[in-house]
Amino acid sequence: MNFLEGNSTDICSTRYLTLFMNQEFSMPHSISPNHPTYVSLRKIFSQIASLYNKEMIGYEIALKSLFLQTIFLLLQYSEKILFETGGLSEKLKYVLDYIELHYSESISVSDLAKLCYFSDYHFMRFFKKHIGMTCVEYINNLRLEKSVELFKQRNDSILEVSLSVGFHNPSYFHRAFKKKYHMTPRSFIKELNTGRAASASAEVTRNCPL
């Protein structure tokens, strides 16, 4: 994309290439022989291969022209225009809902990217832009919050909680928990139990005054 883009005032860059690079609209990615662009694209790709192999003087200019022709042809058959924020919002909501349902399972960036029909690279940029953190950070943060909920439900087994929220490495869970809550899981459980004991004692005192 750096090869194709012009300067910030180039209408082709601002109106099409930047949006294409940011995955803000989708174009056909599988061209079968019966597709209207098949013959033209096949011819263009043949020219691209020939120019690249021969490396004639000025071949980069011709390559740029052919790549732009390719984008022009595909633009005519865009499946869905997503210039409106609603389309992107729906994609993001779908991803977040998926994470909420599957946080206890193994989730890869590729899995999430496929939900949006994005490449891994563009999905990571898209997610961080709208959420303010990487998808891995978001998933870990959600898992840690879920672990706190389980500890509050009197589940004192750190290993069991770690596994049930999706952390299959107890040491990593320990480090991540301490980083977020500034205490170890064991210390957190101890504080919870101390608080419960104090509450129970206060309740007894209220019910049985001296």
Helices and strands as residue ranges (DSSP letters): H 11-12, I 13-17, H 18-21, E 25-26, H 38-54, H 59-75, E 80-81, H 85-102, H 109-116, H 120-131, H 135-152, H 158-164, H 170-181, H 185-207
